[in-house]
Amino acid sequence: MTASNPTSRNANTTAAIPSLDPTPEIFSWGRYPRVEHRAVYKLYWADQVAGIIANSGAGSCLPYGLGRSYGDSCLNAGRTLIDCSRLDRILAFDRQTGRICCEAGVSLADILQVAVPAGWFLPVTPGTKFVTVGGAIANDVHGKNHHRAGTFGRHVQRLYMYRSDLGELDCTPNHNEDLFRATIGGLGLTGVILAAEIQLKPIAGDRIETDSIPFRSLAEFQALAEESDNAFEYTVAWVDCFSARHLRGIFIRGNHAPGFHNAWTNRSGPRVPFAVPDLLLNRHTLKLFNSAYFHLKSRRGKSARVPLDGFFYPLDAIRQWNLLYGSRGFLQYQCVIPETEIAALEGILAKIAGSGLGSFLAVLKRFGTIASPGMLSFPRPGLTLALDFPMAGEHTLQLLRDLDEIAIPSGGAVYPAKDARMDSRAFEASFPAWREFERYRDPVLSSTFWRRVTGGASAGVTEG
Ligand SMILES: Cc1cc2nc3c(=O)[nH]c(=O)nc-3n(C[C@H](O)[C@H](O)[C@H](O)COP(=O)(O)OP(=O)(O)OC[C@H]3O[C@@H](n4cnc5c(N)ncnc54)[C@H](O)[C@@H]3O)c2cc1C
């Protein structure tokens, strides 16, 4: 990409290796597992990456965004992280076409700041805006409009990246297309993404017209999804994971409403200052919360016009809410189950309810049929369930293994972006294409996650 590299600095500047971050204690969002890194480099300029990688051995480095992955896919125990979050320049934005070109460390919040007032929105967004473009690509993230828009990677038009063996290059769906497919959802392992071009989508207003509808069984949820997916751009549901015998939840659907009200603020709310005592979030408080939430939402009027932030990013209102889970952290479990295997999903929900370990953030969504572009993309047709579990040691880990034992034989898959413990069998069954993918992995890149799920089989990499 050298000629067209939009991130290039003036030719006279030198690409010094960036300084080591003095605070190498880095967490993922779940704050589990806790690992130490040998070094954390913060990139300020894209051309600094070559110096880091040239001095690194096989399997030693991993790019890092904003650490919003829950488990260990963004960690590299005992080795090096390349923090890309300061590659945060928007390089071009065409207000007529909605095409944006930005460095990989630009966050979705940064994009929204310039895009929304100009009448554009993210084509796909996860449930937090504090993720980088590089991270969104590397996990090929999905959002509430998966049934309409597929994954984030479908809207990436070009990638600029650096590989230890090939140097700088660019790829698109039609040029270096195999590397493009490997990099979308490629878990940061195919090269350091330096910049990307993304097609935004036009919006007629900065609020969402939304309905909230209570449901009391999976069949009712499916009927609501069936009825809503054609007429509504965004659909998602919250489920009460403590209500085993009588499943209940709230189905939420919405469309962009016309009219700009300068409702886009991008303000952050209060911050949780430290990990709260472990006793605060226990079975009883969580059960109470779920019940109160269900009754509150069921009683409320069905329709409302809400700002984009409130609809897409309710959790961003409290900064560092992950500290609410206490000092041991938490894990998220997200799986997708084929829609024909409804009994498996019922089994998973019953197991969770029986364990008493669930939390207040259980989300259910029907993925659509639009194919994901990445070799290792997680989204596929089916029902996806995501929920948090406070880390309570072996009890929690055993429960998640039990959930795998239901999800995997039913033809389901587990999401790496949320995972900190799935074994190689579960990974192989979820992502049979990983061996083909391995051909595109940059030999210098590896992660704690990758070493665990490939059993160290990948290119002579052993745990550091
Ligand atoms: C509250 C919350 C809600 C969420 N909701 C959703 C959701 O609805 N849907 C969904 O799909 N996900 C969701 N997520 C997960 C999140 O979107 C992904 O984990 C995302 O990838 C995190 O991006 P990040 O910038 O924090 O990257 P990190 O977590 O730091 O890294 C993620 C991956 O990206 C790689 N990476 C980072 N930068 C680069 C780069 N420059 N080049 C190459 N690789 C790179 C890393 O190596 C790693 O493999 C949610 C997370 C949170 C905390």
Ligand as a Chemical Component Dictionary entry (heavy atoms), coordinates in Angstrom:
data_LIG
# 
_chem_comp.id                   LIG 
_chem_comp.type                 NON-POLYMER 
_chem_comp.pdbx_formal_charge   0 
_chem_comp.three_letter_code    LIG 
# 
loop_
_chem_comp_atom.comp_id 
_chem_comp_atom.atom_id 
_chem_comp_atom.alt_atom_id 
_chem_comp_atom.type_symbol 
_chem_comp_atom.charge 
_chem_comp_atom.model_Cartn_x 
_chem_comp_atom.model_Cartn_y 
_chem_comp_atom.model_Cartn_z 
_chem_comp_atom.pdbx_ordinal 
LIG C1  C1  C 0 -20.728 -3.238 26.762 1  
LIG C2  C2  C 0 -20.258 -4.044 25.598 2  
LIG C3  C3  C 0 -21.181 -4.393 24.622 3  
LIG C4  C4  C 0 -20.765 -5.130 23.519 4  
LIG N1  N1  N 0 -21.696 -5.455 22.570 5  
LIG C5  C5  C 0 -21.325 -6.183 21.495 6  
LIG C6  C6  C 0 -22.261 -6.482 20.473 7  
LIG O1  O1  O 0 -23.429 -6.103 20.542 8  
LIG N2  N2  N 0 -21.829 -7.179 19.386 9  
LIG C7  C7  C 0 -20.518 -7.588 19.270 10 
LIG O2  O2  O 0 -20.177 -8.216 18.253 11 
LIG N3  N3  N 0 -19.607 -7.309 20.223 12 
LIG C8  C8  C 0 -19.989 -6.621 21.329 13 
LIG N4  N4  N 0 -19.059 -6.314 22.294 14 
LIG C9  C9  C 0 -17.671 -6.783 22.117 15 
LIG C10 C10 C 0 -16.816 -5.726 21.400 16 
LIG O3  O3  O 0 -17.559 -5.073 20.407 17 
LIG C11 C11 C 0 -15.644 -6.421 20.695 18 
LIG O4  O4  O 0 -14.943 -7.219 21.595 19 
LIG C12 C12 C 0 -14.693 -5.434 20.021 20 
LIG O5  O5  O 0 -13.885 -6.176 19.161 21 
LIG C13 C13 C 0 -13.814 -4.667 21.019 22 
LIG O6  O6  O 0 -13.009 -3.734 20.309 23 
LIG P1  P1  P 0 -11.745 -3.059 20.976 24 
LIG O7  O7  O 0 -11.360 -1.885 20.158 25 
LIG O8  O8  O 0 -11.989 -2.813 22.418 26 
LIG O9  O9  O 0 -10.642 -4.175 20.743 27 
LIG P2  P2  P 0 -9.896  -5.124 21.775 28 
LIG O10 O10 O 0 -10.906 -5.763 22.657 29 
LIG O11 O11 O 0 -8.759  -4.421 22.383 30 
LIG O12 O12 O 0 -9.350  -6.217 20.753 31 
LIG C14 C14 C 0 -10.261 -7.041 20.068 32 
LIG C15 C15 C 0 -9.555  -7.786 18.956 33 
LIG O13 O13 O 0 -9.180  -6.839 17.972 34 
LIG C16 C16 C 0 -7.814  -6.976 17.665 35 
LIG N5  N5  N 0 -7.349  -5.651 17.266 36 
LIG C17 C17 C 0 -7.502  -4.483 17.920 37 
LIG N6  N6  N 0 -6.936  -3.477 17.222 38 
LIG C18 C18 C 0 -6.425  -4.031 16.090 39 
LIG C19 C19 C 0 -5.685  -3.524 14.981 40 
LIG N7  N7  N 0 -5.366  -2.239 14.848 41 
LIG N8  N8  N 0 -5.296  -4.398 14.023 42 
LIG C20 C20 C 0 -5.606  -5.723 14.103 43 
LIG N9  N9  N 0 -6.292  -6.237 15.128 44 
LIG C21 C21 C 0 -6.701  -5.412 16.114 45 
LIG C22 C22 C 0 -7.190  -7.523 18.932 46 
LIG O14 O14 O 0 -5.985  -8.224 18.660 47 
LIG C23 C23 C 0 -8.268  -8.454 19.419 48 
LIG O15 O15 O 0 -8.178  -9.706 18.787 49 
LIG C24 C24 C 0 -19.415 -5.553 23.400 50 
LIG C25 C25 C 0 -18.487 -5.204 24.384 51 
LIG C26 C26 C 0 -18.912 -4.456 25.479 52 
LIG C27 C27 C 0 -17.899 -4.090 26.531 53 
# 
loop_
_chem_comp_bond.comp_id 
_chem_comp_bond.atom_id_1 
_chem_comp_bond.atom_id_2 
_chem_comp_bond.value_order 
_chem_comp_bond.pdbx_ordinal 
LIG C1  C2  SING 1  
LIG C2  C3  SING 2  
LIG C2  C26 DOUB 3  
LIG C3  C4  DOUB 4  
LIG C4  N1  SING 5  
LIG C4  C24 SING 6  
LIG N1  C5  DOUB 7  
LIG C5  C6  SING 8  
LIG C5  C8  SING 9  
LIG C6  O1  DOUB 10 
LIG C6  N2  SING 11 
LIG N2  C7  SING 12 
LIG C7  O2  DOUB 13 
LIG C7  N3  SING 14 
LIG N3  C8  DOUB 15 
LIG C8  N4  SING 16 
LIG N4  C9  SING 17 
LIG N4  C24 SING 18 
LIG C9  C10 SING 19 
LIG C10 O3  SING 20 
LIG C10 C11 SING 21 
LIG C11 O4  SING 22 
LIG C11 C12 SING 23 
LIG C12 O5  SING 24 
LIG C12 C13 SING 25 
LIG C13 O6  SING 26 
LIG O6  P1  SING 27 
LIG P1  O7  DOUB 28 
LIG P1  O8  SING 29 
LIG P1  O9  SING 30 
LIG O9  P2  SING 31 
LIG P2  O10 DOUB 32 
LIG P2  O11 SING 33 
LIG P2  O12 SING 34 
LIG O12 C14 SING 35 
LIG C14 C15 SING 36 
LIG C15 O13 SING 37 
LIG C15 C23 SING 38 
LIG O13 C16 SING 39 
LIG C16 N5  SING 40 
LIG C16 C22 SING 41 
LIG N5  C17 SING 42 
LIG N5  C21 SING 43 
LIG C17 N6  DOUB 44 
LIG N6  C18 SING 45 
LIG C18 C19 SING 46 
LIG C18 C21 DOUB 47 
LIG C19 N7  SING 48 
LIG C19 N8  DOUB 49 
LIG N8  C20 SING 50 
LIG C20 N9  DOUB 51 
LIG N9  C21 SING 52 
LIG C22 O14 SING 53 
LIG C22 C23 SING 54 
LIG C23 O15 SING 55 
LIG C24 C25 DOUB 56 
LIG C25 C26 SING 57 
LIG C26 C27 SING 58 
# 
